[in-house]
Amino acid sequence: IYLEAPVGFVVGVDLLQITPLEGAQFLPNTDVTNSTTINKLCDLLPLQGADVILSDMAPNASGIKEMDHEKLISMCMSVLDLAHKVLQPGGTFLCKYWDGWQAPLLKAQLAKCFQHVKTVKPQASRQDSAEVFFLALRYKIK
């Protein structure tokens, strides 16, 4: 008896040119919030959709913390909109944000469509950094 390992499929989207990695499909020089990019992404994904959406995108920091925070929360909301299109039920969503006044609003939106939402800060992140992630588990709407 031979057991087959599960087959994974990775699609990366980046505004910049990125070095390809074996086994992954990339959409370089593209904006994940753009409808053309979303259509390309949907064409690449299997019919059942994505198991995981991971976003560590961030705007170019202006140095104005509140404005940068608001831009990043807006980007996270755009990725959540994408999740509504491509994430399969039971899926996982991980999104980087910079802590600030709009973080509870994003968390509330995530809580509407995921069974569990928690805040995580990677060990590799500087303790004084505002960089945090929301980890949302078990997507419940499609």
The first five atom37 places (N, CA, C, CB, O) and aatype in JSON, in Angstrom:
{
  "aatype": [9, 18, 10, 6, 0, 14, 19, 7, 13, 19, 19, 7, 19, 3, 10, 10, 5, 9, 16, 14, 10, 6, 7, 0, 5, 13, 10, 14, 2, 16, 3, 19, 16, 2, 15, 16, 16, 9, 2, 11, 10, 4, 3, 10, 10, 14, 10, 5, 7, 0, 3, 19, 9, 10, 15, 3, 12, 0, 14, 2, 0, 15, 7, 9, 11, 6, 12, 3, 8, 6, 11, 10, 9, 15, 12, 4, 12, 15, 19, 10, 3, 10, 0, 8, 11, 19, 10, 5, 14, 7, 7, 16, 13, 10, 4, 11, 18, 17, 3, 7, 17, 5, 0, 14, 10, 10, 11, 0, 5, 10, 0, 11, 4, 13, 5, 8, 19, 11, 16, 19, 11, 14, 5, 0, 15, 1, 5, 3, 15, 0, 6, 19, 13, 13, 10, 0, 10, 1, 18, 11, 9, 11],
  "atom_mask": [
    [1, 1, 1, 1, 1],
    [1, 1, 1, 1, 1],
    [1, 1, 1, 1, 1],
    [1, 1, 1, 1, 1],
    [1, 1, 1, 1, 1],
    [1, 1, 1, 1, 1],
    [1, 1, 1, 1, 1],
    [1, 1, 1, 0, 1],
    [1, 1, 1, 1, 1],
    [1, 1, 1, 1, 1],
    [1, 1, 1, 1, 1],
    [1, 1, 1, 0, 1],
    [1, 1, 1, 1, 1],
    [1, 1, 1, 1, 1],
    [1, 1, 1, 1, 1],
    [1, 1, 1, 1, 1],
    [1, 1, 1, 1, 1],
    [1, 1, 1, 1, 1],
    [1, 1, 1, 1, 1],
    [1, 1, 1, 1, 1],
    [1, 1, 1, 1, 1],
    [1, 1, 1, 1, 1],
    [1, 1, 1, 0, 1],
    [1, 1, 1, 1, 1],
    [1, 1, 1, 1, 1],
    [1, 1, 1, 1, 1],
    [1, 1, 1, 1, 1],
    [1, 1, 1, 1, 1],
    [1, 1, 1, 1, 1],
    [1, 1, 1, 1, 1],
    [1, 1, 1, 1, 1],
    [1, 1, 1, 1, 1],
    [1, 1, 1, 1, 1],
    [1, 1, 1, 1, 1],
    [1, 1, 1, 1, 1],
    [1, 1, 1, 1, 1],
    [1, 1, 1, 1, 1],
    [1, 1, 1, 1, 1],
    [1, 1, 1, 1, 1],
    [1, 1, 1, 1, 1],
    [1, 1, 1, 1, 1],
    [1, 1, 1, 1, 1],
    [1, 1, 1, 1, 1],
    [1, 1, 1, 1, 1],
    [1, 1, 1, 1, 1],
    [1, 1, 1, 1, 1],
    [1, 1, 1, 1, 1],
    [1, 1, 1, 1, 1],
    [1, 1, 1, 0, 1],
    [1, 1, 1, 1, 1],
    [1, 1, 1, 1, 1],
    [1, 1, 1, 1, 1],
    [1, 1, 1, 1, 1],
    [1, 1, 1, 1, 1],
    [1, 1, 1, 1, 1],
    [1, 1, 1, 1, 1],
    [1, 1, 1, 1, 1],
    [1, 1, 1, 1, 1],
    [1, 1, 1, 1, 1],
    [1, 1, 1, 1, 1],
    [1, 1, 1, 1, 1],
    [1, 1, 1, 1, 1],
    [1, 1, 1, 0, 1],
    [1, 1, 1, 1, 1],
    [1, 1, 1, 1, 1],
    [1, 1, 1, 1, 1],
    [1, 1, 1, 1, 1],
    [1, 1, 1, 1, 1],
    [1, 1, 1, 1, 1],
    [1, 1, 1, 1, 1],
    [1, 1, 1, 1, 1],
    [1, 1, 1, 1, 1],
    [1, 1, 1, 1, 1],
    [1, 1, 1, 1, 1],
    [1, 1, 1, 1, 1],
    [1, 1, 1, 1, 1],
    [1, 1, 1, 1, 1],
    [1, 1, 1, 1, 1],
    [1, 1, 1, 1, 1],
    [1, 1, 1, 1, 1],
    [1, 1, 1, 1, 1],
    [1, 1, 1, 1, 1],
    [1, 1, 1, 1, 1],
    [1, 1, 1, 1, 1],
    [1, 1, 1, 1, 1],
    [1, 1, 1, 1, 1],
    [1, 1, 1, 1, 1],
    [1, 1, 1, 1, 1],
    [1, 1, 1, 1, 1],
    [1, 1, 1, 0, 1],
    [1, 1, 1, 0, 1],
    [1, 1, 1, 1, 1],
    [1, 1, 1, 1, 1],
    [1, 1, 1, 1, 1],
    [1, 1, 1, 1, 1],
    [1, 1, 1, 1, 1],
    [1, 1, 1, 1, 1],
    [1, 1, 1, 1, 1],
    [1, 1, 1, 1, 1],
    [1, 1, 1, 0, 1],
    [1, 1, 1, 1, 1],
    [1, 1, 1, 1, 1],
    [1, 1, 1, 1, 1],
    [1, 1, 1, 1, 1],
    [1, 1, 1, 1, 1],
    [1, 1, 1, 1, 1],
    [1, 1, 1, 1, 1],
    [1, 1, 1, 1, 1],
    [1, 1, 1, 1, 1],
    [1, 1, 1, 1, 1],
    [1, 1, 1, 1, 1],
    [1, 1, 1, 1, 1],
    [1, 1, 1, 1, 1],
    [1, 1, 1, 1, 1],
    [1, 1, 1, 1, 1],
    [1, 1, 1, 1, 1],
    [1, 1, 1, 1, 1],
    [1, 1, 1, 1, 1],
    [1, 1, 1, 1, 1],
    [1, 1, 1, 1, 1],
    [1, 1, 1, 1, 1],
    [1, 1, 1, 1, 1],
    [1, 1, 1, 1, 1],
    [1, 1, 1, 1, 1],
    [1, 1, 1, 1, 1],
    [1, 1, 1, 1, 1],
    [1, 1, 1, 1, 1],
    [1, 1, 1, 1, 1],
    [1, 1, 1, 1, 1],
    [1, 1, 1, 1, 1],
    [1, 1, 1, 1, 1],
    [1, 1, 1, 1, 1],
    [1, 1, 1, 1, 1],
    [1, 1, 1, 1, 1],
    [1, 1, 1, 1, 1],
    [1, 1, 1, 1, 1],
    [1, 1, 1, 1, 1],
    [1, 1, 1, 1, 1],
    [1, 1, 1, 1, 1],
    [1, 1, 1, 1, 1],
    [1, 1, 1, 1, 1],
    [1, 1, 1, 1, 1]
  ],
  "atom_positions": [
    [[0.86, -1.18, 0.0], [0.0, 0.0, 0.0], [0.89, 1.23, 0.0], [-0.97, 0.01, 1.23], [1.83, 1.33, 0.79]],
    [[0.59, 2.14, -0.9], [1.32, 3.4, -0.97], [0.38, 4.53, -0.61], [1.92, 3.62, -2.39], [-0.72, 4.64, -1.15]],
    [[0.81, 5.35, 0.28], [0.03, 6.53, 0.66], [0.61, 7.72, -0.08], [0.05, 6.77, 2.2], [1.82, 7.94, -0.1]],
    [[-0.26, 8.47, -0.68], [0.2, 9.66, -1.38], [0.15, 10.86, -0.45], [-0.64, 9.93, -2.65], [-0.82, 11.04, 0.29]],
    [[1.19, 11.66, -0.48], [1.2, 12.89, 0.3], [0.24, 13.88, -0.34], [2.64, 13.49, 0.39], [0.06, 13.88, -1.56]],
    [[-0.39, 14.73, 0.47], [-1.27, 15.73, -0.12], [-0.48, 16.66, -1.03], [-1.99, 16.55, 0.98], [0.68, 16.98, -0.77]],
    [[-1.11, 17.07, -2.09], [-0.47, 17.95, -3.05], [-0.88, 19.38, -2.73], [-0.84, 17.57, -4.53], [-2.07, 19.68, -2.59]],
    [[0.08, 20.25, -2.62], [-0.2, 21.65, -2.34], [-0.02, 22.49, -3.59], [0.0, 0.0, 0.0], [0.67, 22.1, -4.53]],
    [[-0.65, 23.63, -3.57], [-0.54, 24.57, -4.68], [-0.42, 25.95, -4.07], [-1.77, 24.47, -5.66], [-1.28, 26.36, -3.28]],
    [[0.62, 26.68, -4.42], [0.87, 28.01, -3.86], [0.83, 29.03, -4.98], [2.23, 28.06, -3.11], [1.46, 28.85, -6.02]],
    [[0.09, 30.1, -4.73], [0.06, 31.24, -5.65], [0.52, 32.46, -4.87], [-1.38, 31.45, -6.28], [-0.04, 32.77, -3.82]],
    [[1.51, 33.14, -5.38], [1.99, 34.37, -4.75], [1.65, 35.57, -5.61], [0.0, 0.0, 0.0], [1.76, 35.53, -6.83]],
    [[1.22, 36.64, -4.97], [0.9, 37.88, -5.67], [1.73, 38.99, -5.04], [-0.65, 38.21, -5.59], [1.75, 39.12, -3.81]],
    [[2.4, 39.79, -5.85], [3.23, 40.86, -5.31], [3.24, 42.04, -6.27], [4.65, 40.37, -5.04], [3.22, 41.87, -7.49]],
    [[3.29, 43.24, -5.7], [3.41, 44.45, -6.51], [4.76, 44.51, -7.21], [3.21, 45.69, -5.65], [4.89, 45.13, -8.26]],
    [[5.76, 43.87, -6.63], [7.12, 43.91, -7.15], [7.44, 42.64, -7.93], [8.12, 44.1, -6.01], [6.72, 41.65, -7.86]],
    [[8.52, 42.7, -8.67], [9.04, 41.51, -9.35], [9.61, 40.6, -8.26], [10.13, 41.87, -10.44], [10.37, 41.06, -7.42]],
    [[9.25, 39.34, -8.28], [9.74, 38.42, -7.26], [10.43, 37.24, -7.93], [8.58, 37.93, -6.37], [10.1, 36.85, -9.04]],
    [[11.4, 36.7, -7.22], [12.14, 35.55, -7.73], [11.26, 34.31, -7.61], [13.48, 35.36, -6.96], [10.78, 33.99, -6.52]],
    [[11.03, 33.62, -8.71], [10.18, 32.43, -8.66], [10.76, 31.35, -7.75], [10.0, 31.86, -10.07], [11.97, 31.22, -7.59]],
    [[9.87, 30.59, -7.16], [10.23, 29.44, -6.35], [9.65, 28.2, -7.0], [9.72, 29.59, -4.88], [8.52, 28.22, -7.5]],
    [[10.41, 27.13, -7.0], [9.94, 25.89, -7.6], [8.66, 25.43, -6.9], [11.03, 24.8, -7.53], [8.58, 25.42, -5.67]],
    [[7.69, 25.05, -7.69], [6.44, 24.53, -7.16], [5.39, 25.59, -6.85], [0.0, 0.0, 0.0], [4.3, 25.26, -6.38]],
    [[5.7, 26.84, -7.09], [4.74, 27.91, -6.82], [4.49, 28.71, -8.09], [5.26, 28.83, -5.69], [5.36, 28.84, -8.95]],
    [[3.3, 29.23, -8.19], [2.9, 30.09, -9.31], [2.89, 31.53, -8.8], [1.48, 29.67, -9.9], [2.35, 31.8, -7.73]],
    [[3.49, 32.45, -9.54], [3.55, 33.84, -9.1], [2.88, 34.78, -10.09], [5.0, 34.25, -8.89], [2.92, 34.57, -11.3]],
    [[2.28, 35.8, -9.53], [1.74, 36.91, -10.31], [2.5, 38.15, -9.87], [0.16, 37.07, -10.11], [2.04, 38.9, -9.02]],
    [[3.7, 38.36, -10.47], [4.5, 39.52, -10.07], [3.95, 40.79, -10.69], [5.97, 39.32, -10.46], [3.21, 40.76, -11.67]],
    [[4.34, 41.92, -10.11], [3.94, 43.24, -10.62], [2.42, 43.36, -10.73], [4.58, 43.49, -11.98], [1.91, 43.99, -11.66]],
    [[1.72, 42.77, -9.79], [0.26, 42.83, -9.8], [-0.25, 43.24, -8.42], [-0.34, 41.48, -10.22], [0.41, 43.03, -7.4]],
    [[-1.43, 43.81, -8.41], [-2.06, 44.31, -7.19], [-3.22, 43.38, -6.84], [-2.56, 45.78, -7.36], [-4.15, 43.22, -7.63]],
    [[-3.16, 42.77, -5.67], [-4.17, 41.8, -5.26], [-5.55, 42.43, -5.1], [-3.75, 41.13, -3.96], [-6.55, 41.71, -5.04]],
    [[-5.61, 43.74, -5.01], [-6.91, 44.41, -4.89], [-7.52, 44.75, -6.24], [-6.76, 45.68, -4.07], [-8.66, 45.22, -6.31]],
    [[-6.79, 44.51, -7.32], [-7.25, 44.81, -8.67], [-8.12, 43.67, -9.2], [-6.05, 45.04, -9.61], [-7.78, 42.5, -9.04]],
    [[-9.24, 44.0, -9.84], [-10.18, 42.97, -10.31], [-9.54, 42.05, -11.36], [-11.43, 43.63, -10.89], [-9.87, 40.86, -11.4]],
    [[-8.66, 42.57, -12.18], [-7.99, 41.72, -13.18], [-7.12, 40.68, -12.48], [-7.13, 42.58, -14.14], [-7.09, 39.51, -12.89]],
    [[-6.42, 41.1, -11.44], [-5.59, 40.16, -10.67], [-6.46, 39.12, -9.99], [-4.75, 40.91, -9.62], [-6.12, 37.93, -9.99]],
    [[-7.58, 39.55, -9.42], [-8.48, 38.61, -8.75], [-9.0, 37.58, -9.74], [-9.67, 39.36, -8.09], [-9.1, 36.4, -9.42]],
    [[-9.33, 38.02, -10.96], [-9.79, 37.08, -11.98], [-8.7, 36.08, -12.36], [-10.25, 37.84, -13.24], [-8.97, 34.89, -12.51]],
    [[-7.46, 36.56, -12.51], [-6.34, 35.66, -12.81], [-6.15, 34.64, -11.68], [-5.03, 36.46, -13.02], [-5.94, 33.45, -11.91]],
    [[-6.25, 35.14, -10.45], [-6.08, 34.28, -9.29], [-7.17, 33.2, -9.25], [-6.12, 35.12, -8.0], [-6.88, 32.03, -9.0]],
    [[-8.39, 33.59, -9.51], [-9.5, 32.62, -9.54], [-9.29, 31.57, -10.62], [-10.84, 33.35, -9.77], [-9.62, 30.4, -10.42]],
    [[-8.75, 31.97, -11.76], [-8.48, 31.03, -12.84], [-7.4, 30.01, -12.45], [-8.05, 31.78, -14.1], [-7.45, 28.87, -12.89]],
    [[-6.44, 30.43, -11.63], [-5.35, 29.55, -11.24], [-5.73, 28.57, -10.13], [-4.17, 30.37, -10.79], [-5.17, 27.48, -10.04]],
    [[-6.67, 28.97, -9.29], [-7.03, 28.15, -8.14], [-7.89, 26.95, -8.54], [-7.76, 28.99, -7.11], [-8.61, 27.01, -9.53]],
    [[-7.81, 25.87, -7.77], [-8.72, 24.75, -8.02], [-10.16, 25.18, -7.79], [-8.36, 23.54, -7.11], [-10.42, 26.18, -7.13]],
    [[-11.1, 24.43, -8.34], [-12.51, 24.8, -8.25], [-13.0, 24.99, -6.82], [-13.35, 23.74, -8.91], [-13.83, 25.86, -6.57]],
    [[-12.49, 24.19, -5.89], [-12.96, 24.32, -4.51], [-12.42, 25.57, -3.82], [-12.57, 23.08, -3.7], [-12.9, 25.93, -2.75]],
    [[-11.44, 26.23, -4.41], [-10.91, 27.46, -3.84], [-9.65, 27.23, -3.04], [0.0, 0.0, 0.0], [-9.01, 26.18, -3.14]],
    [[-9.3, 28.21, -2.25], [-8.07, 28.18, -1.47], [-8.32, 27.65, -0.06], [-7.45, 29.59, -1.4], [-9.38, 27.88, 0.52]],
    [[-7.34, 26.95, 0.47], [-7.38, 26.49, 1.86], [-6.93, 27.6, 2.81], [-6.5, 25.24, 2.05], [-7.45, 27.74, 3.92]],
    [[-5.96, 28.39, 2.34], [-5.34, 29.41, 3.19], [-5.11, 30.68, 2.37], [-4.0, 28.9, 3.79], [-4.72, 30.62, 1.21]],
    [[-5.37, 31.82, 2.99], [-4.96, 33.1, 2.45], [-4.04, 33.73, 3.48], [-6.19, 34.04, 2.12], [-4.42, 33.91, 4.63]],
    [[-2.84, 34.06, 3.05], [-1.84, 34.64, 3.93], [-1.41, 35.97, 3.33], [-0.61, 33.69, 4.12], [-0.99, 36.03, 2.18]],
    [[-1.5, 37.02, 4.1], [-1.1, 38.33, 3.62], [-0.13, 38.97, 4.6], [-2.33, 39.24, 3.42], [-0.45, 39.19, 5.77]],
    [[1.07, 39.28, 4.1], [1.97, 40.08, 4.92], [2.32, 41.36, 4.18], [3.26, 39.29, 5.27], [3.37, 41.96, 4.39]],
    [[1.39, 41.78, 3.31], [1.62, 43.02, 2.58], [1.5, 44.21, 3.52], [0.63, 43.15, 1.41], [0.86, 44.14, 4.57]],
    [[2.12, 45.29, 3.1], [2.07, 46.53, 3.87], [2.34, 47.7, 2.93], [3.1, 46.5, 5.05], [3.07, 47.56, 1.95]],
    [[1.76, 48.83, 3.24], [2.05, 50.02, 2.41], [3.46, 50.52, 2.72], [1.0, 51.15, 2.65], [4.04, 50.17, 3.74]],
    [[3.99, 51.34, 1.83], [5.25, 52.0, 2.14], [4.98, 52.93, 3.33], [5.82, 52.79, 0.9], [4.08, 53.77, 3.27]],
    [[5.73, 52.77, 4.37], [5.49, 53.55, 5.59], [5.84, 55.02, 5.35], [6.31, 52.99, 6.77], [6.9, 55.36, 4.84]],
    [[4.91, 55.88, 5.75], [5.12, 57.32, 5.61], [5.78, 57.9, 6.85], [3.79, 58.03, 5.34], [6.33, 59.01, 6.82]],
    [[5.72, 57.16, 7.95], [6.2, 57.68, 9.21], [5.09, 58.28, 10.05], [0.0, 0.0, 0.0], [5.29, 58.59, 11.22]],
    [[3.91, 58.43, 9.46], [2.74, 58.91, 10.19], [1.96, 57.67, 10.6], [1.85, 59.91, 9.32], [1.21, 57.1, 9.81]],
    [[2.14, 57.25, 11.86], [1.65, 55.95, 12.31], [0.17, 55.75, 12.07], [1.95, 55.77, 13.78], [-0.24, 54.7, 11.58]],
    [[-0.65, 56.73, 12.4], [-2.1, 56.57, 12.25], [-2.48, 56.38, 10.78], [-2.84, 57.78, 12.83], [-3.31, 55.52, 10.46]],
    [[-1.89, 57.17, 9.9], [-2.19, 57.05, 8.47], [-1.71, 55.7, 7.92], [-1.53, 58.21, 7.69], [-2.43, 55.06, 7.15]],
    [[-0.52, 55.27, 8.31], [0.01, 53.99, 7.85], [-0.87, 52.84, 8.35], [1.46, 53.8, 8.33], [-1.15, 51.9, 7.61]],
    [[-1.29, 52.93, 9.6], [-2.19, 51.92, 10.18], [-3.48, 51.83, 9.37], [-2.5, 52.26, 11.65], [-3.92, 50.73, 9.03]],
    [[-4.08, 52.97, 9.07], [-5.35, 52.98, 8.33], [-5.18, 52.4, 6.94], [-5.89, 54.41, 8.23], [-6.05, 51.67, 6.46]],
    [[-4.06, 52.69, 6.27], [-3.81, 52.12, 4.94], [-3.7, 50.6, 5.02], [-2.52, 52.71, 4.34], [-4.26, 49.9, 4.18]],
    [[-2.98, 50.1, 6.03], [-2.8, 48.66, 6.13], [-4.11, 47.96, 6.49], [-1.73, 48.34, 7.17], [-4.38, 46.87, 5.99]],
    [[-4.91, 48.55, 7.35], [-6.22, 47.96, 7.68], [-7.08, 47.91, 6.42], [-6.93, 48.77, 8.8], [-7.79, 46.92, 6.19]],
    [[-7.03, 48.95, 5.61], [-7.78, 48.97, 4.35], [-7.3, 47.84, 3.42], [-7.62, 50.34, 3.64], [-8.11, 47.18, 2.77]],
    [[-6.0, 47.62, 3.38], [-5.47, 46.53, 2.57], [-5.95, 45.17, 3.1], [-3.92, 46.58, 2.54], [-6.29, 44.28, 2.32]],
    [[-5.97, 45.03, 4.42], [-6.46, 43.77, 5.03], [-7.93, 43.55, 4.67], [-6.28, 43.8, 6.57], [-8.34, 42.42, 4.39]],
    [[-8.71, 44.61, 4.67], [-10.13, 44.49, 4.31], [-10.26, 44.05, 2.85], [-10.87, 45.83, 4.54], [-11.16, 43.27, 2.52]],
    [[-9.39, 44.54, 1.99], [-9.41, 44.12, 0.58], [-9.08, 42.64, 0.46], [-8.41, 44.94, -0.24], [-9.69, 41.94, -0.35]],
    [[-8.14, 42.17, 1.25], [-7.8, 40.74, 1.22], [-8.95, 39.91, 1.79], [-6.49, 40.47, 2.01], [-9.21, 38.8, 1.32]],
    [[-9.65, 40.44, 2.78], [-10.83, 39.75, 3.3], [-11.91, 39.67, 2.22], [-11.38, 40.46, 4.56], [-12.59, 38.65, 2.1]],
    [[-12.07, 40.73, 1.43], [-13.01, 40.68, 0.3], [-12.62, 39.58, -0.67], [-13.06, 42.04, -0.43], [-13.47, 38.86, -1.18]],
    [[-11.31, 39.45, -0.92], [-10.83, 38.37, -1.78], [-11.17, 37.01, -1.16], [-9.3, 38.49, -2.01], [-11.57, 36.09, -1.87]],
    [[-11.01, 36.89, 0.15], [-11.32, 35.63, 0.83], [-12.77, 35.22, 0.58], [-11.04, 35.74, 2.34], [-13.05, 34.04, 0.4]],
    [[-13.67, 36.18, 0.58], [-15.09, 35.86, 0.33], [-15.3, 35.27, -1.07], [-15.95, 37.13, 0.5], [-16.28, 34.56, -1.31]],
    [[-14.38, 35.56, -1.97], [-14.49, 35.04, -3.34], [-13.81, 33.68, -3.51], [-13.9, 36.03, -4.31], [-14.27, 32.86, -4.3]],
    [[-12.71, 33.45, -2.77], [-11.9, 32.27, -3.09], [-11.63, 31.31, -1.94], [-10.61, 32.71, -3.62], [-11.19, 30.19, -2.17]],
    [[-11.89, 31.71, -0.7], [-11.56, 30.84, 0.42], [-12.66, 29.8, 0.61], [-11.36, 31.65, 1.71], [-13.84, 30.14, 0.67]],
    [[-12.26, 28.54, 0.72], [-13.26, 27.49, 0.9], [-13.71, 27.42, 2.35], [-12.69, 26.14, 0.44], [-12.98, 27.83, 3.26]],
    [[-14.91, 26.9, 2.58], [-15.4, 26.73, 3.96], [-14.38, 25.95, 4.79], [-16.77, 26.02, 3.97], [-13.82, 24.96, 4.32]],
    [[-14.16, 26.4, 6.01], [-13.17, 25.77, 6.88], [-11.77, 26.32, 6.7], [0.0, 0.0, 0.0], [-10.85, 25.92, 7.4]],
    [[-11.6, 27.24, 5.75], [-10.29, 27.78, 5.42], [-9.71, 28.69, 6.5], [0.0, 0.0, 0.0], [-10.38, 29.05, 7.47]],
    [[-8.45, 29.06, 6.28], [-7.68, 29.86, 7.23], [-7.24, 31.16, 6.58], [-6.46, 29.08, 7.75], [-6.94, 31.21, 5.38]],
    [[-7.2, 32.22, 7.38], [-6.84, 33.56, 6.91], [-5.81, 34.13, 7.89], [-8.11, 34.5, 6.8], [-6.05, 34.16, 9.1]],
    [[-4.68, 34.58, 7.38], [-3.65, 35.21, 8.21], [-3.31, 36.54, 7.58], [-2.37, 34.3, 8.35], [-2.95, 36.61, 6.4]],
    [[-3.41, 37.6, 8.36], [-3.24, 38.94, 7.81], [-2.42, 39.81, 8.76], [-4.6, 39.59, 7.55], [-2.74, 39.93, 9.94]],
    [[-1.35, 40.42, 8.23], [-0.53, 41.33, 9.02], [-1.22, 42.68, 9.12], [0.89, 41.48, 8.41], [-1.83, 43.17, 8.17]],
    [[-1.11, 43.28, 10.3], [-1.58, 44.65, 10.48], [-0.67, 45.35, 11.47], [-3.06, 44.69, 10.97], [0.08, 44.72, 12.2]],
    [[-0.76, 46.66, 11.47], [-0.04, 47.45, 12.47], [-1.06, 47.89, 13.49], [0.7, 48.68, 11.83], [-2.1, 48.44, 13.15]],
    [[-0.76, 47.64, 14.74], [-1.72, 47.91, 15.81], [-2.14, 49.38, 15.8], [-1.12, 47.53, 17.17], [-1.33, 50.28, 15.57]],
    [[-3.4, 49.59, 16.06], [-3.96, 50.95, 16.09], [-5.46, 50.88, 16.33], [0.0, 0.0, 0.0], [-6.01, 49.81, 16.59]],
    [[-6.09, 52.01, 16.22], [-7.5, 52.13, 16.61], [-8.46, 51.34, 15.73], [-7.91, 53.56, 16.59], [-9.55, 51.0, 16.19]],
    [[-8.1, 51.02, 14.49], [-9.0, 50.29, 13.61], [-8.86, 48.77, 13.72], [-8.76, 50.7, 12.19], [-9.65, 48.03, 13.13]],
    [[-7.87, 48.29, 14.46], [-7.66, 46.84, 14.59], [-8.89, 46.13, 15.15], [-6.46, 46.57, 15.5], [-9.25, 45.07, 14.63]],
    [[-9.57, 46.67, 16.18], [-10.78, 45.98, 16.67], [-11.89, 45.9, 15.61], [-11.3, 46.69, 17.89], [-12.68, 44.97, 15.62]],
    [[-11.94, 46.89, 14.72], [-12.94, 46.86, 13.64], [-12.66, 45.72, 12.67], [-12.97, 48.21, 12.89], [-13.57, 45.01, 12.24]],
    [[-11.38, 45.54, 12.32], [-11.0, 44.43, 11.44], [-11.28, 43.1, 12.13], [-9.5, 44.53, 11.04], [-11.81, 42.18, 11.51]],
    [[-10.93, 43.01, 13.4], [-11.17, 41.77, 14.14], [-12.66, 41.44, 14.18], [-10.61, 41.88, 15.57], [-13.04, 40.27, 14.06]],
    [[-13.5, 42.44, 14.34], [-14.95, 42.22, 14.36], [-15.44, 41.71, 13.01], [-15.69, 43.52, 14.73], [-16.31, 40.84, 12.96]],
    [[-14.9, 42.23, 11.92], [-15.27, 41.75, 10.58], [-14.86, 40.3, 10.4], [-14.64, 42.63, 9.48], [-15.61, 39.5, 9.85]],
    [[-13.66, 39.97, 10.87], [-13.18, 38.58, 10.77], [-14.06, 37.65, 11.6], [-11.72, 38.49, 11.23], [-14.35, 36.53, 11.19]],
    [[-14.46, 38.1, 12.77], [-15.27, 37.26, 13.67], [-16.63, 36.94, 13.08], [-15.45, 37.96, 15.02], [-17.25, 35.95, 13.46]],
    [[-17.1, 37.76, 12.14], [-18.39, 37.49, 11.5], [-18.31, 36.29, 10.57], [-18.85, 38.72, 10.72], [-19.32, 35.63, 10.32]],
    [[-17.12, 36.0, 10.04], [-17.04, 34.95, 9.03], [-16.05, 33.83, 9.36], [-16.67, 35.55, 7.73], [-15.83, 32.94, 8.53]],
    [[-15.46, 33.85, 10.54], [-14.57, 32.78, 10.97], [-14.99, 32.34, 12.36], [-13.08, 33.23, 10.94], [-15.45, 33.16, 13.16]],
    [[-14.83, 31.06, 12.65], [-15.21, 30.55, 13.97], [-14.27, 31.05, 15.07], [-15.22, 29.04, 13.97], [-14.72, 31.3, 16.19]],
    [[-12.99, 31.19, 14.76], [-12.01, 31.63, 15.75], [-11.12, 32.7, 15.15], [-11.17, 30.43, 16.26], [-10.65, 32.57, 14.02]],
    [[-10.89, 33.76, 15.91], [-9.97, 34.83, 15.49], [-9.07, 35.14, 16.68], [-10.74, 36.11, 15.0], [-9.54, 35.39, 17.79]],
    [[-7.77, 35.12, 16.43], [-6.86, 35.49, 17.51], [-5.72, 36.33, 16.97], [-6.33, 34.24, 18.22], [-5.41, 36.31, 15.78]],
    [[-5.11, 37.05, 17.87], [-3.97, 37.9, 17.54], [-2.7, 37.11, 17.82], [-4.0, 39.23, 18.36], [-2.55, 36.49, 18.87]],
    [[-1.77, 37.15, 16.86], [-0.49, 36.47, 17.05], [0.64, 37.43, 16.68], [-0.42, 35.18, 16.19], [0.52, 38.24, 15.76]],
    [[1.72, 37.31, 17.41], [2.91, 38.1, 17.14], [4.07, 37.12, 17.02], [3.18, 39.19, 18.26], [4.44, 36.47, 18.0]],
    [[4.65, 37.01, 15.83], [5.74, 36.05, 15.65], [6.92, 36.36, 16.56], [6.2, 36.05, 14.18], [7.2, 37.52, 16.87]],
    [[7.61, 35.32, 16.99], [8.8, 35.5, 17.83], [9.86, 36.33, 17.12], [9.37, 34.15, 18.24], [10.64, 37.04, 17.75]],
    [[9.89, 36.23, 15.78], [10.89, 36.95, 15.01], [10.61, 38.46, 14.95], [10.96, 36.39, 13.6], [11.49, 39.24, 14.58]],
    [[9.41, 38.86, 15.31], [9.04, 40.27, 15.3], [9.62, 40.97, 16.52], [7.51, 40.44, 15.25], [9.55, 40.45, 17.64]],
    [[10.18, 42.15, 16.31], [10.72, 42.91, 17.45], [9.61, 43.19, 18.46], [11.35, 44.24, 16.97], [8.47, 43.46, 18.08]],
    [[9.94, 43.12, 19.71], [8.95, 43.32, 20.77], [8.3, 44.69, 20.68], [9.58, 43.14, 22.14], [7.11, 44.83, 20.95]],
    [[9.07, 45.72, 20.29], [8.54, 47.08, 20.23], [7.87, 47.4, 18.9], [9.65, 48.06, 20.49], [7.41, 48.52, 18.69]],
    [[7.82, 46.43, 17.99], [7.19, 46.63, 16.69], [5.67, 46.6, 16.8], [7.67, 45.58, 15.69], [5.11, 45.83, 17.58]],
    [[5.01, 47.44, 16.01], [3.54, 47.46, 15.98], [3.0, 46.33, 15.1], [3.03, 48.81, 15.47], [1.79, 46.15, 15.01]],
    [[3.88, 45.58, 14.44], [3.47, 44.51, 13.53], [2.86, 43.35, 14.31], [4.67, 44.01, 12.7], [3.47, 42.79, 15.22]],
    [[1.63, 43.0, 13.93], [0.89, 41.91, 14.56], [0.12, 41.21, 13.44], [-0.08, 42.44, 15.7], [-0.02, 41.76, 12.35]],
    [[-0.37, 40.0, 13.7], [-1.18, 39.28, 12.72], [-2.5, 38.87, 13.35], [-0.43, 38.04, 12.19], [-2.57, 38.55, 14.54]],
    [[-3.55, 38.87, 12.52], [-4.79, 38.22, 12.91], [-4.78, 36.85, 12.25], [-6.06, 39.06, 12.49], [-4.56, 36.73, 11.04]],
    [[-5.01, 35.83, 13.04], [-5.15, 34.47, 12.54], [-6.62, 34.1, 12.7], [-4.21, 33.46, 13.3], [-7.13, 34.0, 13.82]],
    [[-7.28, 33.89, 11.58], [-8.71, 33.55, 11.57], [-8.86, 32.12, 11.06], [-9.53, 34.55, 10.69], [-8.37, 31.78, 9.99]],
    [[-9.53, 31.31, 11.85], [-9.65, 29.88, 11.55], [-11.09, 29.47, 11.28], [-9.08, 29.05, 12.69], [-12.02, 30.01, 11.88]],
    [[-11.25, 28.52, 10.38], [-12.54, 27.89, 10.06], [-13.53, 28.88, 9.45], [-13.15, 27.27, 11.3], [-14.51, 29.28, 10.08]],
    [[-13.25, 29.25, 8.22], [-14.12, 30.15, 7.47], [-15.52, 29.54, 7.38], [-13.55, 30.42, 6.04], [-15.66, 28.36, 7.06]],
    [[-16.54, 30.33, 7.68], [-17.89, 29.76, 7.74], [-18.87, 30.29, 6.71], [-18.45, 30.0, 9.08], [-20.04, 29.94, 6.76]],
    [[-18.42, 31.12, 5.76], [-19.3, 31.6, 4.7], [-18.6, 31.4, 3.37], [-19.69, 33.11, 4.91], [-17.37, 31.51, 3.29]],
    [[-19.34, 31.11, 2.34], [-18.74, 31.02, 1.0], [-19.63, 31.76, 0.05], [-18.56, 29.55, 0.53], [-19.33, 31.83, -1.15]]
  ]
}
